[in-house]
Amino acid sequence: MLNYVCILSEIINKKYMKKTTLTPFQVNYIKKVARLTIKKNGVLPILDSFLIQNGELMATDLQNFVTIKGLNLNKDLQFCIDGKSLLNVIDNMSTFSISQGRSIEFCSYSEKMIFEYEEAGEFPKTPVENSEIQGFITKEDVDHIAEAVKFTGHDELRPALTCIALKDGYIAATDAHLLYFKKSGIQPKKPVLLSKSTCHLISLFGYIEPLRLSVGTAYITIENSIVKIVSRSVDENYPDFQKVIPTETTTSIVVSKDELHDTIRKALLVADPITKLVKFKANGTLQITAKNSNHGRAYKRTVDLAKIDGYEIEIGFNGKFFDKALSTTNSYAATIELGSPTRAAILNKNILVMPVTINEES
């Protein structure tokens, strides 16, 4: 009787066995999706796993439901595999194929690893709802989204500021101190907020081909031929940032980014520890000053090779925030456009830095 069971088991195993070889690109996607979505979850351990279903690989952190398509896995089987185990295989076997039967075999030229799979019944279902196509996220948009993420906040009590916004033809992000804004061809009917984790997934898959953006009531779907991302909507009001973007400027300053960076950092050493006020004065030359009257400290520097066009102006900034804005830019030069001492400055066309009021004592 035992022999018949063994023979039957072998027949069933051969029936469902399918060998799949993953490309280096697919391996890279799996690794990055795992690190973005799979976290050690004590409450729901099933979230530590990948789901293999309909020949596709799925993972979720309950904010994003990610399906990697085109892996040519066995469509007849549905099971889970521990995400950490799969990552260990990927990290330690440079090339491998997957054979799926009653267990999963990872085979390279000289090695084989075998894993028992888990039942898939408890794995969360990818949400399905009616949604409307709102546009496409292009490679250029992906670049701007990656830049915008640098300007998001970390205050969980203000969840809108931890996201980037697709609003009124802009890609925008702010932490309430700095604002990144960039014109975009994505124009959803209502503002769409993307969490940072969703943005990282967009950056991973959006460079290969454009991503279709569809918006429903509770979820956003982002999809191309390689991936489908279903992201839970962030139902928060986003600040009306357009109101603070200057419509015209009267003074333009072009200066070496590295020199300006160095100057502001030195000014911060003596600036007031609370306001961190650093003053810019443009009157043919660019002078940057800071002082702390309580401790008798002062700093002054005339920045070399600054090109200034327009009217004379004196304006103050929080040096810490201005320095952070400079740090996010990749250009060799910093272009600062100013309108008045009470209006925001525009740095390198896409970054807004709010001014600090200059008192007589400052």
N, C-alpha and C positions, 0 to 999 in steps of 0.2 A: 504493500500500500504506500509505503514511504517513497519508493521509486517512482510510482505514478504521480505523487505530489510534486516531486522534484522535476519530473519531465514536464508536467503541466505548468509549473512555475517558470521553467526555462522557455516554454512556448509563449507564455504571456509576456515574459520579459522581452523576447525577440520581437514580438508583435509591436510593443510600444517603444522599443529601442530606436533612437535616432541620433546620429552623430552630427554635431554642428561645430564648425570652426569660426571663432569670432575674429574680426579684423582688429588691428591695433586701435583704430578709431572707436570701435564699439567697446573695447576693453576700457579705453580712456573715459568714455561716457559713463560706463557702469561705475568706475571708481569714483568719479566726481559726484555723480548722483548719490551714491552711497554716503559720501562724506557730507553732502548738503542736507540729506533727508533722514538718514538712519542714525539715530542717537540711542544710547542705552536708555531704555524706557522700563522703569520698574513697575509702573501701573499697567501698561499694555506691552508685554514682552514681544507680542507678534509684530510690533512695529520695528523690531530689530532685524526683520527679515525682508527678503525680496519675495514677491509673488511671481511665479511663472504661470501664465494663463493665456490661452489662445495664441501661443507662439511668441508672446511678448513678455517683457520683464517690467515689473511694477514695484514702486516703493512710495512710501508716504510718511509724512510727519504730522498728518491731519490738517496742516495748513496748505500743503501742496501734495497733489496726487500725480505722480510722474509715471508715464508709460513710455518705455523705450521700444520703438517699433523696429521691424526689419531684421530681427535677429535669427529668423528661420528656425526657431525652437519648435519642439514637438507640440502641435496644436491639440493633440488628443489628451494631454495630461494637464493637471492643475495641481500645483503644490508650492510650498514655501521652502526657502533655503536660508539659513542663518546668514545675515549680511556680513558679520565679522569673518565667518568662515570663508565666504566667497571672496572678500577682500584679501584675506591671507593667501588664497590660491592665486589670485591675480598678481599680488605683489611678489610671489615666490616662484611662479612658473611663467617665464617670458612669453612662451607660445603654448597654446593648448587648445584642445577641442573638448566639447561636452557631449557625453553620451547619456541619454535620459531613458531609464527604464524604471524598475522598481527602486532604484537608487540613482544617484548622479555620479558619473565618473568624469574626472578631469584628467585628460591624458596629454602629455607632451611626448617628445621623442623617446625619453628614457624614464619617465615617471608616470605614476598614476595615483590619483587621490579619489577615494570613494566616500560619498556622504549619503546618509539616509535623509530623505526629505521629510518635511512636516506637512500635516494636513492644512489645507488652505481655508477651511471653513470660517475661521475667526478673523481672517484678514479683512480690513475695512474695504467696502466697495467704493469704487470711484464714483463720485456723484454725477448724476445725469439730470440735466434740466434744459429747457428750451433757452437758446441764446441767439443773439443777433451779431453778425459780423460787423465790427466797427473799424476795421482797417488792418494794415499789415505793418509789422515791426521790421524795418530794414536793417541791414548791417550798420548803416550810419546811425540809426536810432539806438542800436545795441551799444555803440561807442558812447553815445550821450547818456544812456541809462547807466552804464558802468561809471561814468564820471559823476552823475547825479547821486549815486549811492554814497559817495564820499561826504556829501553834505547833509545826510539824514541825521536825525537826532537819536538819542538812546533813552529818552524818558517814556517809560511804558504808560505813564499817566496821560500822555499826549500821543496816542497811537498814530494819529495822522502824520505827525512829524517824524515818525520812524519809517515812513514809506516815501516813495517817490510818486509824483502825480502826473498823470496824462490829462491835461486840462487846457481847454481853449486853444488848442494847437501848440501847446508847450509841453516839454518834459521839464519838470521842476522838482526841486528838493530843498528843504530848509530845516535847520535846527533851531530857528528863531534868532540866530545871530548872523548867519550867512545864508545867501540864497543862490542856488544854481538854476539858471533858466536857459532853455534852448528851444528855438522854433522847431517844430516837427510836423510831418505830414499826417501823423496820427491825430485824428480829431473825433474822439468818441462823443456820443450825444450828451453824456454826463461825465463828470470827472471820474477817472479810474485810478485807484490807489493800488500800488504794487508793493508788497512787502519786500524787505531786503533779500530774503531767501528766494522769493520769486524772481527778483532781478538777477541774482547769481545764476539761476537756472536759465534765464533768458540769455545771459552772457555766454553760457556754455554752449547753447544750441543755436543761437541766432546768427552766428557768423557763417554757418554752413549754407542756409537758405532762409528767406524771409519767414517770419512767424505770423500766422493768421490770428488776430485778436477778436474773440467773441465775448460778449458781455451778457450775462443773465442776471437773475434777481439776487442770488446768493453766491454765485461763483463766476470766475473769469476763466475762459479756456484759451490757451495759447498753444498753437499746434503747427507743425510742418510734417514732412514725410518721415522724419526721424524720431520725433518726440511729440507727446501730448501732455501738457501740463494743465491740470484743473486746480485753480487756486481759489481759496476761500476769499470772498470779497471783504474789504475793510470798509465798514460802513461808518465813516467819519467825515465831517466837513473839513475841507482843506482851506488854509488861509488864502485870502484874496490877494495873492502876491503881486498881481499886475499893477495894483495901486501904488506900490513903492518903487516901481521901475521908472527912472527918470525918462521923460519923453524927449528932453534935449539937454545937452551939456555945453559948457562954455570954455572949459579948460581941459587940455589933453597932456598927459605926462607919459613919456616913454623912457624906461630906465632898465638897466641890467637887473634881471630878477635876482641873481645871486648877490649883487651888491646891496639891493634893497632888503633882501632877506637878512644879510649880515648886519645891516644898519638897524633894523627893527629889533633884532635879538639883543643887540648891545643896548639899545634904548630901553628895552624892557628890564634890564638889570637895575636901572635907577628910577623907573617909572613908579607912579603911585601903585601900591600893591592891590588896591581895590578897583580903581577905574582902569588901570593899565593904559592910561592916556598917552598916546604918541601923536605929536602934531606934525602935519605936513604944511609947509609954506612954499608956494610956487610964485616967484616974482622975478622971472628970468633965470633963476637957479632953483634947485630943490633943496630946501633945508628941512631936516628932520630933527626934532627936539623932544626931550622928555625931562621931567624933573619931579622930585619928591621934596616939597618944602619942609616937611616935618623932620627930615633927616639931612637937609642941606645938600642934596645930590642933584646933579644936572648933567645932561648929555646934549651935545649938538654936533651935527655933521652936515656938511654940504655934499650932496651926492654927485659924484663925477659923471660926466657924459649924459646927464639927463636932458632929454629934448622936451621943451615945454612950448605949447601953443595955446594961445587964448589969454584970458584974463587972469590977473593976480588973485590968489585965493589962499586962505588959511583954514584948515579943517583938521579935526581931531578924530582919531580912531582908537578903538581898543586894540592895542598892539598884538595881543595874543590871537585875536580873531583874524586880524589882517595877515599875520604870519601864517596862520593855518590856511587861509585862502591861497596865499602864495605857494605853499607847499603842495597844493593839489595840481598846480599847473605844470605842464611839460615844456613850455616855451622858454627860450633864452631871455626874452625881454618881457617886461611887465608893462602893460598899457593901462593907465588909470584915467578914467574920464569923470570929470567933476562938473557939477552945476552950481551948487551953493553949499555953504557950511552945514546946512541942515538937511540936505538931501543925500541919499545914498550914493556911494561911488560905484562905478562899474569897472571891474577888473577883468581885463582880457575878454571883453565883449559879453561874457556869460555869467560872471560872478558878481553878486551885489554885496557890498560891505556897508553896514549902517554906521553913520558917524556918531561920535561922542561930543556932547556939548562942551565947549571950551569956556571956562570961567576966567575971570580976571586973575584969580590966584593961580590958575593953571599955567 
